[in-house]
Structures are given as C-alpha cells and as structure tokens.
C-alpha cells in the first residue's frame, strides 16, 4: 500500500501565501492567571473569527486556489466546511453544489443558500452526505472538495498551526478538537513533534481514539452534542498518517463537559463557541488535561457557528 502524503512545512508556507488576503490572521487571547484553576498559562487561539466562523475557510480557499479556473465545486459537510466552500466559491466566481445531512443544525443549513450555492439536504449524518456528493461528481462533474481528507484542505488547515508558532513561540502544548482530523492533521504536520499536540474528542465522536485502538482508521457510530462539527464516522487517512507520527495523545470529554465549557467561555471571556470547538477548553476545565507548572498551553477555539441562545 502506498504511503499517504502529509503536508510539509514548505507546503504549508506556500498555502499561507496562496490564501493570504482571503483569510484573516486571527488573534490569540492570553488568559489571566487563575482564570482556570490550573498551573501553567492558557492561551486561546481565536480562529472562529474567520469570515465564516470557523478555521475551515483556510482549507476551502487553498483547495479552490490550487485548481486552474474551476467552474464548479462539490462538497459534503456537517455545515462548517460547506459554508467555507460556499464563501470561497462566491469570492472566486465558482458555482457550488453542497451536500449537508439533515441532522445538522438548522442555522448551519440555512446560511448556505445566502452564498448563492445549491444546497442538497441528505437524510442521515455526514457520511451519507459524503456518499451523495461523490455520486454527484461521478454523474455531473465538478471539482470535489473533501471536508478533511484531501491534501490541499489539510495543508490549508496547517496554516493555523504556523500562525500559532509565530504568535505563541513559547507554547509547549496545543489542544485541538478532532472530528475528521483535517485540523489536527495540518497542525501536527506543522509542529512535527517539536510541540506537544493533543487531540480532544467527545465520547460520542471518538473516531481517532478508535483508530489508535485498531491501529488504523475504522468506522464508528457518532452521536451527541458535537456531532455536526466532529461527527466523522472515520478519521481521515491523512490525519491518521500525521497523528500516528506527531500527535502525542488523545483526550476525551463528555457532552456535559462541553456544555459547561461553552458557558464558561461566555461568562469568562464573552466568547461564543460551538460545541465541537469548546472541547479544548472542556479538556482543561474537566481536568482531562493537566498542564505542568510553567507550561504554556494553546487551546484552539476554531468554530462559533451555533445559536447564541443555546449558550448565553
């Protein structure tokens, strides 16, 4: 079997140059001592401040800008990647056909049509939408964009890791929410073992934990509060290749931990995070991750596409 390719640092640097001007260099927020009753320093990387509310825009633009004058793009998503592709396609003058499962929150689905995309709502969860999108490409054509298991998409996500390295050079640990693995695949491909990278999953969306237990990606049932953003039933091959080399461990949190983290973020920082994103803070608040004295921990806050009323 051929070895799966992971992004190099040079690939990520080139992607950062390619997508510059289309995305934002998002800020970091250093929490005051005692904000979380743990030793060490906690820094939040606020990548939910991207134009579509998640880090996904990095991979979406890198995927489309890597093609020569595409006319149509086809993608499947729980909502966030579809929104990123819709935004990128509109800016680049590309038609978009987007496949979204009906289990996704209504606010994610309703936002897509406003970008001028054609939205196909598919019964089920993410993998059902993925199958429908692949069948559409086979019959109708178009550039296919995978939400997390495509080299251009993972490389684009890696630019977030590059920014963290520049903004928080003292970081010793980075906490990353894991769904299909595109973000952690890109970030771990940037750090390459020089900084500890820890994945965070919910109990109902533990596809990477299942892969580590089985020695490779396997299909799992997904459920729970974070399923719309972390609900991949199988970790991506690129993410697995990167994680098996450069991810130092996995943490697991409950849905109740996530809800508490969402409330804490709002009450303490006035930030609204969607459930999948709040997992990194949940890992700290619940004690799933315990920093050492003097350790600087970066928690990625990578998505905010949720009903504010569910948090405030």
C-alpha positions as CSV (number, residue, x, y, z in Angstrom):
1,X,0.0,0.0,0.0
2,X,1.3,3.5,-0.9
3,X,2.2,5.7,2.0
4,X,-0.3,8.6,2.5
5,X,1.2,12.0,1.9
6,X,1.2,14.6,4.7
7,X,1.9,18.3,4.2
8,X,5.4,19.5,4.6
9,X,6.2,22.8,6.3
10,X,7.1,24.2,2.9
11,X,3.7,23.1,1.6
12,X,2.0,25.0,4.5
13,X,4.1,28.1,3.9
14,X,3.2,28.1,0.2
15,X,-0.5,27.6,1.2
16,X,-0.3,30.6,3.6
17,X,1.0,32.8,0.7
18,X,-1.7,31.4,-1.6
19,X,-4.6,32.2,0.7
20,X,-3.3,35.4,2.1
21,X,-5.8,38.2,1.6
22,X,-8.7,35.8,1.5
23,X,-8.5,34.8,5.2
24,X,-7.7,36.5,8.5
25,X,-4.7,36.1,10.7
26,X,-6.8,35.6,13.8
27,X,-5.7,36.8,17.2
28,X,-4.7,35.0,20.4
29,X,-6.1,35.7,23.9
30,X,-3.8,35.1,26.9
31,X,-5.9,34.3,29.9
32,X,-5.0,35.9,33.2
33,X,-3.5,33.7,35.9
34,X,-6.2,31.9,37.8
35,X,-8.9,32.1,35.1
36,X,-8.7,28.3,35.0
37,X,-7.6,26.9,38.3
38,X,-4.6,25.1,36.8
39,X,-0.9,25.6,36.8
40,X,0.7,27.0,33.6
41,X,-0.5,29.6,31.2
42,X,-3.5,29.1,28.9
43,X,-3.8,30.9,25.5
44,X,-6.8,30.8,23.3
45,X,-6.3,30.9,19.5
46,X,-9.4,32.5,18.2
47,X,-9.8,31.1,14.7
48,X,-13.5,31.2,14.9
49,X,-13.0,34.9,13.9
50,X,-12.6,33.8,10.3
51,X,-15.2,35.2,7.8
52,X,-17.4,32.1,8.0
53,X,-16.9,31.4,11.7
54,X,-14.5,28.5,11.5
55,X,-11.0,27.5,10.5
56,X,-12.4,25.6,7.6
57,X,-12.0,28.6,5.3
58,X,-8.3,28.0,5.2
59,X,-8.6,24.6,3.5
60,X,-11.6,25.8,1.3
61,X,-9.6,28.6,-0.3
62,X,-6.5,26.5,-0.6
63,X,-8.4,23.7,-2.4
64,X,-10.0,26.1,-4.9
65,X,-7.0,28.2,-5.5
66,X,-5.0,25.1,-6.2
67,X,-7.2,24.3,-9.2
68,X,-6.9,26.0,-12.6
69,X,-10.1,28.0,-13.2
70,X,-12.6,25.6,-11.7
71,X,-16.2,26.1,-12.9
72,X,-18.0,24.1,-10.2
73,X,-17.1,22.7,-6.8
74,X,-18.9,19.9,-5.0
75,X,-18.5,19.2,-1.2
76,X,-20.2,17.5,1.7
77,X,-20.2,18.8,5.2
78,X,-22.0,18.9,8.5
79,X,-22.2,22.6,7.8
80,X,-19.0,24.4,8.5
81,X,-16.9,23.2,5.6
82,X,-19.9,23.7,3.2
83,X,-20.2,27.3,4.4
84,X,-16.4,27.8,3.9
85,X,-16.6,26.4,0.4
86,X,-19.7,28.5,-0.4
87,X,-17.9,31.6,0.7
88,X,-14.7,30.8,-1.2
89,X,-16.7,29.8,-4.3
90,X,-18.6,33.1,-4.3
91,X,-15.5,35.1,-4.0
92,X,-13.8,33.2,-6.8
93,X,-16.8,33.1,-9.1
94,X,-17.2,29.3,-8.9
95,X,-20.6,27.5,-8.8
96,X,-21.0,25.3,-5.7
97,X,-23.2,22.2,-5.0
98,X,-23.2,21.4,-1.3
99,X,-24.4,18.3,0.4
100,X,-25.5,18.6,4.0
101,X,-27.1,16.0,6.3
102,X,-30.5,16.8,7.8
103,X,-29.0,16.1,11.2
104,X,-27.0,19.4,11.0
105,X,-28.3,22.4,13.0
106,X,-30.8,24.5,11.0
107,X,-28.7,27.6,11.5
108,X,-25.8,25.9,9.6
109,X,-28.0,24.7,6.7
110,X,-30.0,27.9,6.3
111,X,-26.8,30.0,6.0
112,X,-25.6,28.2,2.8
113,X,-28.3,29.4,0.3
114,X,-27.4,33.1,1.1
115,X,-24.0,32.5,-0.6
116,X,-25.7,31.5,-3.8
117,X,-24.8,27.8,-3.5
118,X,-27.1,24.9,-4.5
119,X,-27.8,23.1,-1.3
120,X,-28.7,19.4,-1.2
121,X,-30.1,18.2,2.2
122,X,-29.5,14.5,2.6
123,X,-31.2,12.3,5.3
124,X,-28.7,11.0,7.9
125,X,-25.3,12.2,9.1
126,X,-22.1,13.3,7.4
127,X,-21.1,10.1,5.7
128,X,-24.5,9.9,4.0
129,X,-23.9,13.4,2.6
130,X,-20.4,12.5,1.5
131,X,-21.6,9.5,-0.5
132,X,-24.3,11.6,-2.2
133,X,-21.7,14.3,-3.1
134,X,-19.3,11.7,-4.6
135,X,-22.1,10.2,-6.7
136,X,-23.0,13.7,-7.9
137,X,-19.4,14.3,-9.0
138,X,-19.4,11.0,-10.8
139,X,-22.5,11.8,-12.8
140,X,-22.4,15.6,-13.1
141,X,-18.7,16.5,-12.8
142,X,-17.0,19.3,-10.9
143,X,-14.1,19.8,-8.6
144,X,-14.5,17.6,-5.5
145,X,-13.5,19.2,-2.1
146,X,-13.3,16.9,0.9
147,X,-14.0,18.4,4.2
148,X,-10.9,16.9,5.9
149,X,-9.2,14.2,3.9
150,X,-7.6,16.0,1.0
151,X,-4.1,17.2,0.9
152,X,-5.0,20.8,-0.1
153,X,-7.6,21.0,2.7
154,X,-5.3,19.6,5.3
155,X,-2.4,21.9,4.2
156,X,-4.7,24.9,4.4
157,X,-5.6,23.9,8.0
158,X,-1.9,23.7,8.8
159,X,-1.6,27.4,8.3
160,X,-3.4,27.8,11.6
161,X,-0.5,25.9,13.3
162,X,2.0,28.1,11.5
163,X,0.3,31.1,13.0
164,X,0.3,29.6,16.5
165,X,4.0,29.1,16.2
166,X,4.6,32.7,15.3
167,X,2.1,34.2,17.8
168,X,2.9,31.9,20.8
169,X,6.5,30.8,20.4
170,X,6.7,29.7,24.0
171,X,3.9,27.2,23.5
172,X,4.7,23.7,24.7
173,X,1.2,22.1,24.1
174,X,-1.6,22.7,21.6
175,X,-5.0,21.3,22.2
176,X,-7.0,20.6,19.0
177,X,-10.6,19.4,18.6
178,X,-10.8,16.2,16.4
179,X,-13.6,15.3,14.0
180,X,-12.4,14.0,10.7
181,X,-8.9,15.1,11.6
182,X,-8.2,17.8,9.0
183,X,-7.2,20.4,11.6
184,X,-5.1,18.2,13.8
185,X,-3.5,16.6,10.7
186,X,-2.5,20.1,9.4
187,X,-1.3,21.4,12.8
188,X,0.7,18.3,13.7
189,X,2.3,18.4,10.2
190,X,3.5,21.9,11.0
191,X,4.9,21.2,14.5
192,X,6.2,17.7,13.6
193,X,6.8,16.7,17.2
194,X,8.6,19.9,18.3
195,X,5.5,21.0,20.3
196,X,3.1,18.6,22.0
197,X,-0.1,18.2,20.1
198,X,-3.1,16.7,21.9
199,X,-6.4,15.8,20.2
200,X,-9.7,16.3,22.0
201,X,-12.8,14.3,21.2
202,X,-16.2,13.8,22.8
203,X,-17.4,10.4,24.0
204,X,-19.8,10.3,21.0
205,X,-17.3,11.4,18.3
206,X,-14.3,9.3,19.1
207,X,-13.1,8.3,15.6
208,X,-9.4,9.0,16.2
209,X,-9.5,7.1,19.5
210,X,-11.0,4.1,17.6
211,X,-8.2,4.4,15.0
212,X,-5.5,4.3,17.7
213,X,-7.1,1.3,19.3
214,X,-7.4,-0.5,16.0
215,X,-4.1,0.5,14.5
216,X,-5.7,2.5,11.7
217,X,-8.9,4.3,10.7
218,X,-12.1,2.3,11.3
219,X,-15.8,3.2,11.1
220,X,-17.6,4.2,14.3
221,X,-21.1,5.3,15.3
222,X,-21.2,9.0,16.1
223,X,-23.7,10.9,18.3
224,X,-24.0,13.6,20.8
225,X,-23.9,17.4,21.1
226,X,-20.8,17.9,18.9
227,X,-21.9,15.6,16.0
228,X,-22.5,18.4,13.5
229,X,-18.8,19.5,13.6
230,X,-16.9,16.5,15.0
231,X,-19.2,13.7,13.6
232,X,-17.0,12.0,11.1
233,X,-17.6,8.2,11.4
234,X,-14.0,7.6,10.3
235,X,-10.8,9.5,10.8
236,X,-9.2,10.7,7.6
237,X,-6.2,8.8,6.1
238,X,-4.1,12.0,6.0
239,X,-4.9,12.8,9.6
240,X,-4.1,9.3,10.7
241,X,-0.7,9.4,8.9
242,X,0.1,12.7,10.6
243,X,-1.3,11.7,14.0
244,X,0.5,8.4,14.2
245,X,3.8,10.3,13.9
246,X,3.2,13.6,15.6
247,X,0.1,13.6,17.9
248,X,1.2,12.9,21.5
249,X,-2.2,11.7,22.8
250,X,-5.9,12.0,22.9
251,X,-8.3,13.4,25.5
252,X,-12.0,12.6,25.8
253,X,-14.7,14.8,27.3
254,X,-18.4,14.3,27.9
255,X,-21.3,16.3,26.4
256,X,-21.9,17.8,29.9
257,X,-18.2,18.9,30.0
258,X,-18.7,20.6,26.6
259,X,-21.8,22.5,27.7
260,X,-20.0,23.7,30.8
261,X,-17.1,24.8,28.7
262,X,-19.4,26.8,26.4
263,X,-21.0,28.5,29.4
264,X,-17.6,29.2,30.9
265,X,-16.3,30.8,27.7
266,X,-19.3,33.1,27.6
267,X,-19.2,34.0,31.2
268,X,-15.5,34.5,31.4
269,X,-14.4,35.8,28.0
270,X,-17.7,36.7,26.3
271,X,-16.8,34.3,23.5
272,X,-19.5,32.0,22.0
273,X,-18.1,28.7,20.8
274,X,-20.0,25.9,19.1
275,X,-19.9,22.5,20.9
276,X,-17.1,20.9,18.9
277,X,-14.9,23.9,19.4
278,X,-15.5,24.0,23.2
279,X,-13.9,20.6,23.6
280,X,-10.4,22.0,24.0
281,X,-11.5,24.2,26.9
282,X,-13.6,21.4,28.3
283,X,-10.4,19.3,28.5
284,X,-8.9,21.9,30.7
285,X,-11.9,22.6,32.9
286,X,-12.7,18.9,33.4
287,X,-9.1,18.0,34.3
288,X,-8.7,15.7,31.3
289,X,-5.6,17.7,30.6
290,X,-3.4,18.9,33.5
291,X,-0.7,21.4,32.5
292,X,2.6,21.4,34.4
293,X,3.9,24.4,36.3
294,X,5.2,26.9,33.8
295,X,3.7,25.1,30.8
296,X,2.0,27.3,28.1
297,X,-1.0,25.6,26.6
298,X,-2.7,26.8,23.5
299,X,-6.4,25.8,23.1
300,X,-7.8,26.3,19.6
301,X,-11.2,27.9,19.5
302,X,-11.9,27.0,15.9
303,X,-15.7,27.4,15.4
304,X,-18.6,29.6,16.5
305,X,-21.5,28.6,14.3
306,X,-24.1,27.9,16.9
307,X,-27.3,29.5,18.2
308,X,-26.1,32.1,20.7
309,X,-29.3,31.5,22.7
310,X,-28.1,27.9,23.4
311,X,-25.0,29.4,25.3
312,X,-26.0,32.7,26.7
